[in-house]
């Protein structure tokens, strides 16, 4: 394997591990978009997202209630 191929493989594994850890613990994404003209806000959009995995224990607790 060449050095470039080894670095690419290592980077791919690191990205997968990072995504797995983030989704396992949960990630909150938030953002605001404001469209204004002459200092007057015309449109405001607020975006909120929670990204997480669902564990079996969570679904069992949900079904019991």
MOPAC internal coordinates of N, CA, C and O (Angstrom, degrees):
PM7 1SCF
backbone

  N    0.0000 0     0.00 0     0.00 0    0    0    0
  C    1.4434 1     0.00 0     0.00 0    1    0    0
  C    1.5308 1   108.04 1     0.00 0    2    1    0
  O    1.2310 1   120.29 1   -40.80 1    3    2    1
  N    1.3107 1   117.06 1   139.20 1    3    2    1
  C    1.4564 1   120.67 1   179.19 1    5    3    2
  C    1.5243 1   110.21 1   -79.70 1    6    5    3
  O    1.2310 1   120.99 1   -13.97 1    7    6    5
  N    1.3093 1   115.72 1   166.03 1    7    6    5
  C    1.4690 1   120.57 1  -179.84 1    9    7    6
  C    1.5261 1   110.26 1   -62.73 1   10    9    7
  O    1.2310 1   120.18 1   139.00 1   11   10    9
  N    1.3382 1   117.27 1   -41.00 1   11   10    9
  C    1.4693 1   120.67 1  -179.88 1   13   11   10
  C    1.5238 1   110.47 1   -63.60 1   14   13   11
  O    1.2310 1   120.02 1   139.34 1   15   14   13
  N    1.3300 1   117.57 1   -40.66 1   15   14   13
  C    1.4600 1   120.79 1   179.35 1   17   15   14
  C    1.5196 1   111.01 1   -66.41 1   18   17   15
  O    1.2310 1   120.26 1   140.86 1   19   18   17
  N    1.3429 1   117.10 1   -39.14 1   19   18   17
  C    1.4637 1   119.97 1   177.84 1   21   19   18
  C    1.5228 1   111.35 1   -64.75 1   22   21   19
  O    1.2310 1   120.18 1   138.08 1   23   22   21
  N    1.3290 1   117.27 1   -41.92 1   23   22   21
  C    1.4657 1   120.86 1   178.73 1   25   23   22
  C    1.5193 1   110.85 1   -64.84 1   26   25   23
  O    1.2310 1   119.79 1   139.54 1   27   26   25
  N    1.3279 1   118.01 1   -40.46 1   27   26   25
  C    1.4540 1   121.33 1   179.59 1   29   27   26
  C    1.5244 1   110.18 1   -65.19 1   30   29   27
  O    1.2310 1   119.83 1   136.65 1   31   30   29
  N    1.3344 1   117.93 1   -43.35 1   31   30   29
  C    1.4567 1   121.54 1   179.37 1   33   31   30
  C    1.5267 1   110.17 1   -62.90 1   34   33   31
  O    1.2310 1   120.06 1   137.01 1   35   34   33
  N    1.3285 1   117.48 1   -42.99 1   35   34   33
  C    1.4590 1   121.63 1   178.78 1   37   35   34
  C    1.5237 1   110.50 1   -63.02 1   38   37   35
  O    1.2310 1   120.00 1   138.39 1   39   38   37
  N    1.3308 1   117.61 1   -41.61 1   39   38   37
  C    1.4594 1   121.16 1   179.83 1   41   39   38
  C    1.5253 1   110.67 1   -66.10 1   42   41   39
  O    1.2310 1   119.60 1   141.05 1   43   42   41
  N    1.3272 1   118.37 1   -38.95 1   43   42   41
  C    1.4590 1   121.41 1   178.24 1   45   43   42
  C    1.5239 1   110.95 1   -64.28 1   46   45   43
  O    1.2310 1   120.39 1   137.37 1   47   46   45
  N    1.3089 1   116.87 1   -42.63 1   47   46   45
  C    1.4657 1   120.51 1   179.23 1   49   47   46
  C    1.5265 1   109.77 1   -65.82 1   50   49   47
  O    1.2310 1   120.00 1   138.73 1   51   50   49
  N    1.3040 1   117.61 1   -41.27 1   51   50   49
  C    1.4582 1   120.65 1   179.89 1   53   51   50
  C    1.5265 1   110.89 1   -63.78 1   54   53   51
  O    1.2310 1   119.65 1   140.00 1   55   54   53
  N    1.3183 1   118.28 1   -40.00 1   55   54   53
  C    1.4619 1   121.44 1   179.08 1   57   55   54
  C    1.5210 1   110.92 1   -65.93 1   58   57   55
  O    1.2310 1   120.13 1   138.19 1   59   58   57
  N    1.3228 1   117.36 1   -41.81 1   59   58   57
  C    1.4664 1   120.80 1   178.25 1   61   59   58
  C    1.5127 1   110.33 1   -63.47 1   62   61   59
  O    1.2310 1   120.09 1   136.56 1   63   62   61
  N    1.3278 1   117.43 1   -43.44 1   63   62   61
  C    1.4663 1   120.48 1   178.36 1   65   63   62
  C    1.5222 1   111.50 1   -63.10 1   66   65   63
  O    1.2310 1   120.43 1   139.38 1   67   66   65
  N    1.3168 1   116.79 1   -40.62 1   67   66   65
  C    1.4589 1   121.07 1   178.67 1   69   67   66
  C    1.5242 1   110.85 1   -63.15 1   70   69   67
  O    1.2310 1   120.01 1   132.83 1   71   70   69
  N    1.3294 1   117.59 1   -47.17 1   71   70   69
  C    1.4705 1   120.78 1   178.80 1   73   71   70
  C    1.5199 1   111.43 1   -62.83 1   74   73   71
  O    1.2310 1   120.14 1   139.67 1   75   74   73
  N    1.3274 1   117.33 1   -40.33 1   75   74   73
  C    1.4621 1   120.89 1   178.89 1   77   75   74
  C    1.5220 1   110.74 1   -62.21 1   78   77   75
  O    1.2310 1   120.23 1   137.15 1   79   78   77
  N    1.3166 1   117.17 1   -42.85 1   79   78   77
  C    1.4640 1   120.95 1   179.85 1   81   79   78
  C    1.5300 1   111.12 1   -67.31 1   82   81   79
  O    1.2310 1   120.25 1   137.88 1   83   82   81
  N    1.3407 1   117.12 1   -42.12 1   83   82   81
  C    1.4598 1   120.39 1  -179.41 1   85   83   82
  C    1.5223 1   111.69 1   -65.26 1   86   85   83
  O    1.2310 1   120.27 1   135.51 1   87   86   85
  N    1.3178 1   117.09 1   -44.49 1   87   86   85
  C    1.4660 1   120.06 1  -178.87 1   89   87   86
  C    1.5223 1   110.42 1   -70.81 1   90   89   87
  O    1.2310 1   120.21 1   144.84 1   91   90   89
  N    1.3309 1   117.21 1   -35.16 1   91   90   89
  C    1.4640 1   120.62 1   178.77 1   93   91   90
  C    1.5142 1   112.65 1   -63.37 1   94   93   91
  O    1.2310 1   119.99 1   142.53 1   95   94   93
  N    1.3254 1   117.62 1   -37.47 1   95   94   93
  C    1.4596 1   120.56 1  -179.64 1   97   95   94
  C    1.5195 1   112.45 1   -93.74 1   98   97   95
  O    1.2310 1   120.25 1   156.20 1   99   98   97
  N    1.3241 1   117.14 1   -23.80 1   99   98   97
  C    1.4631 1   121.64 1   179.71 1  101   99   98
  C    1.5105 1   111.98 1   105.71 1  102  101   99
  O    1.2310 1   121.34 1   -36.08 1  103  102  101
  N    1.2979 1   115.04 1   143.92 1  103  102  101
  C    1.4579 1   122.01 1   179.74 1  105  103  102
  C    1.5203 1   107.93 1  -133.91 1  106  105  103
  O    1.2310 1   120.48 1   -43.59 1  107  106  105
  N    1.3129 1   116.68 1   136.41 1  107  106  105
  C    1.4579 1   121.63 1   175.24 1  109  107  106
  C    1.5238 1   107.52 1  -112.34 1  110  109  107
  O    1.2310 1   120.94 1   -55.40 1  111  110  109
  N    1.3254 1   115.81 1   124.60 1  111  110  109
  C    1.4555 1   121.88 1   176.40 1  113  111  110
  C    1.5253 1   107.82 1  -109.01 1  114  113  111
  O    1.2310 1   120.69 1   -45.60 1  115  114  113
  N    1.3106 1   116.28 1   134.40 1  115  114  113
  C    1.4592 1   120.34 1  -179.37 1  117  115  114
  C    1.5130 1   109.32 1  -140.76 1  118  117  115
  O    1.2310 1   121.07 1   -35.72 1  119  118  117
  N    1.3222 1   115.55 1   144.28 1  119  118  117
  C    1.4487 1   119.71 1   177.82 1  121  119  118
  C    1.5177 1   111.35 1  -162.61 1  122  121  119
  O    1.2310 1   121.09 1   -25.73 1  123  122  121
  N    1.3056 1   115.52 1   154.27 1  123  122  121
  C    1.4631 1   122.01 1   178.38 1  125  123  122
  C    1.5186 1   108.79 1  -129.07 1  126  125  123
  O    1.2310 1   121.12 1   -41.85 1  127  126  125
  N    1.3208 1   115.46 1   138.15 1  127  126  125
  C    1.4621 1   122.07 1   176.04 1  129  127  126
  C    1.5253 1   107.01 1  -123.51 1  130  129  127
  O    1.2310 1   120.81 1   -52.34 1  131  130  129
  N    1.3179 1   116.06 1   127.66 1  131  130  129
  C    1.4593 1   120.65 1   178.65 1  133  131  130
  C    1.5210 1   108.08 1  -126.70 1  134  133  131
  O    1.2310 1   120.89 1   -53.30 1  135  134  133
  N    1.3280 1   115.91 1   126.70 1  135  134  133
  C    1.4635 1   121.81 1   175.05 1  137  135  134
  C    1.5229 1   106.74 1  -107.05 1  138  137  135
  O    1.2310 1   121.12 1   -58.57 1  139  138  137
  N    1.3214 1   115.46 1   121.43 1  139  138  137
  C    1.4597 1   118.94 1  -177.87 1  141  139  138
  C    1.5217 1   110.18 1  -133.49 1  142  141  139
  O    1.2310 1   121.74 1   -21.66 1  143  142  141
  N    1.3351 1   114.27 1   158.34 1  143  142  141
  C    1.4551 1   121.04 1   177.52 1  145  143  142
  C    1.5245 1   107.40 1  -137.37 1  146  145  143
  O    1.2310 1   120.53 1   -53.00 1  147  146  145
  N    1.3042 1   116.58 1   127.00 1  147  146  145
  C    1.4676 1   122.88 1  -179.50 1  149  147  146
  C    1.5220 1   112.09 1    56.35 1  150  149  147
  O    1.2310 1   120.61 1  -143.66 1  151  150  149
  N    1.3164 1   116.43 1    36.34 1  151  150  149
  C    1.4589 1   120.73 1   177.71 1  153  151  150
  C    1.5149 1   114.48 1    79.64 1  154  153  151
  O    1.2310 1   119.56 1  -173.79 1  155  154  153
  N    1.3269 1   118.44 1     6.21 1  155  154  153
  C    1.4667 1   122.33 1   179.02 1  157  155  154
  C    1.5219 1   107.89 1  -109.21 1  158  157  155
  O    1.2310 1   121.00 1   -57.01 1  159  158  157
  N    1.3361 1   115.70 1   122.99 1  159  158  157
  C    1.4604 1   120.14 1   179.06 1  161  159  158
  C    1.5237 1   109.85 1   -70.58 1  162  161  159
  O    1.2310 1   120.39 1   -57.80 1  163  162  161
  N    1.3389 1   116.86 1   122.20 1  163  162  161
  C    1.4586 1   121.61 1   179.13 1  165  163  162
  C    1.5206 1   112.08 1   -97.70 1  166  165  163
  O    1.2310 1   120.59 1   137.09 1  167  166  165
  N    1.3329 1   116.48 1   -42.91 1  167  166  165
  C    1.4643 1   121.72 1  -178.47 1  169  167  166
  C    1.5179 1   108.39 1  -136.53 1  170  169  167
  O    1.2310 1   120.73 1   -45.63 1  171  170  169
  N    1.3297 1   116.20 1   134.37 1  171  170  169
  C    1.4561 1   121.07 1   174.78 1  173  171  170
  C    1.5149 1   108.22 1  -129.66 1  174  173  171
  O    1.2310 1   120.69 1   -52.82 1  175  174  173
  N    1.3182 1   116.29 1   127.18 1  175  174  173
  C    1.4629 1   122.69 1   179.50 1  177  175  174
  C    1.5225 1   107.95 1  -122.42 1  178  177  175
  O    1.2310 1   120.61 1   -53.95 1  179  178  177
  N    1.3200 1   116.44 1   126.05 1  179  178  177
  C    1.4628 1   121.71 1   176.50 1  181  179  178
  C    1.5218 1   108.23 1  -111.13 1  182  181  179
  O    1.2310 1   121.06 1   -51.28 1  183  182  181
  N    1.3164 1   115.58 1   128.72 1  183  182  181
  C    1.4608 1   121.42 1  -178.98 1  185  183  182
  C    1.5196 1   109.44 1  -115.55 1  186  185  183
  O    1.2310 1   120.64 1   -49.30 1  187  186  185
  N    1.3146 1   116.38 1   130.70 1  187  186  185
  C    1.4619 1   121.92 1   176.16 1  189  187  186
  C    1.5188 1   107.44 1  -136.68 1  190  189  187
  O    1.2310 1   120.48 1   -45.59 1  191  190  189
  N    1.3297 1   116.70 1   134.41 1  191  190  189
  C    1.4610 1   121.01 1   178.16 1  193  191  190
  C    1.5225 1   109.43 1  -143.39 1  194  193  191
  O    1.2310 1   120.73 1   -41.54 1  195  194  193
  N    1.3171 1   116.20 1   138.46 1  195  194  193
  C    1.4569 1   123.11 1   174.04 1  197  195  194
  C    1.5142 1   106.98 1  -114.67 1  198  197  195
  O    1.2310 1   120.94 1   -58.26 1  199  198  197
  N    1.3119 1   115.81 1   121.74 1  199  198  197
  C    1.4607 1   120.94 1  -179.90 1  201  199  198
  C    1.5140 1   107.33 1  -116.93 1  202  201  199
  O    1.2310 1   120.76 1   -59.36 1  203  202  201
  N    1.3217 1   116.16 1   120.64 1  203  202  201
  C    1.4604 1   121.02 1   179.92 1  205  203  202
  C    1.5235 1   109.04 1  -155.70 1  206  205  203
  O    1.2310 1   120.84 1   -14.00 1  207  206  205
  N    1.2940 1   116.00 1   166.00 1  207  206  205
  C    1.4531 1   120.28 1   175.71 1  209  207  206
  C    1.5290 1   108.82 1   -93.60 1  210  209  207
  O    1.2310 1   120.41 1   -22.43 1  211  210  209
  N    1.3141 1   116.83 1   157.57 1  211  210  209
  C    1.4529 1   121.75 1   179.31 1  213  211  210
  C    1.5184 1   107.66 1  -108.67 1  214  213  211
  O    1.2310 1   120.96 1   -57.61 1  215  214  213
  N    1.3165 1   115.78 1   122.39 1  215  214  213
  C    1.4639 1   120.46 1   179.08 1  217  215  214
  C    1.5249 1   109.37 1   -91.49 1  218  217  215
  O    1.2310 1   120.97 1   -21.58 1  219  218  217
  N    1.2968 1   115.75 1   158.42 1  219  218  217
  C    1.4571 1   121.78 1  -179.20 1  221  219  218
  C    1.5283 1   111.27 1   -58.25 1  222  221  219
  O    1.2310 1   119.96 1   141.49 1  223  222  221
  N    1.3285 1   117.69 1   -38.51 1  223  222  221
  C    1.4631 1   120.44 1   179.53 1  225  223  222
  C    1.5201 1   111.93 1   -61.71 1  226  225  223
  O    1.2310 1   120.81 1   145.74 1  227  226  225
  N    1.3100 1   116.06 1   -34.26 1  227  226  225
  C    1.4664 1   120.63 1   179.73 1  229  227  226
  C    1.5190 1   110.86 1   -66.47 1  230  229  227
  O    1.2310 1   120.24 1   137.11 1  231  230  229
  N    1.3305 1   117.15 1   -42.89 1  231  230  229
  C    1.4582 1   119.97 1  -178.28 1  233  231  230
  C    1.5269 1   111.03 1   -70.22 1  234  233  231
  O    1.2310 1   119.87 1   144.54 1  235  234  233
  N    1.3350 1   117.86 1   -35.46 1  235  234  233
  C    1.4615 1   120.63 1   178.73 1  237  235  234
  C    1.5136 1   110.25 1   -65.69 1  238  237  235
  O    1.2310 1   119.85 1   138.38 1  239  238  237
  N    1.3193 1   117.88 1   -41.62 1  239  238  237
  C    1.4706 1   121.24 1   178.33 1  241  239  238
  C    1.5236 1   110.25 1   -64.67 1  242  241  239
  O    1.2310 1   120.26 1   142.83 1  243  242  241
  N    1.3056 1   117.10 1   -37.17 1  243  242  241
  C    1.4629 1   121.53 1   179.47 1  245  243  242
  C    1.5285 1   111.07 1   -66.45 1  246  245  243
  O    1.2310 1   120.28 1   139.41 1  247  246  245
  N    1.3297 1   117.08 1   -40.59 1  247  246  245
  C    1.4630 1   121.72 1  -178.69 1  249  247  246
  C    1.5260 1   111.41 1   -69.31 1  250  249  247
  O    1.2310 1   119.92 1   147.88 1  251  250  249
  N    1.3275 1   117.76 1   -32.12 1  251  250  249
  C    1.4702 1   121.52 1  -179.00 1  253  251  250
  C    1.5147 1   112.85 1   -71.51 1  254  253  251
  O    1.2310 1   120.00 1   150.72 1  255  254  253
  N    1.3323 1   117.60 1   -29.28 1  255  254  253
  C    1.4597 1   119.19 1  -176.00 1  257  255  254
  C    1.4979 1   112.90 1   -85.61 1  258  257  255
  O    1.2310 1   120.10 1   180.00 1  259  258  257

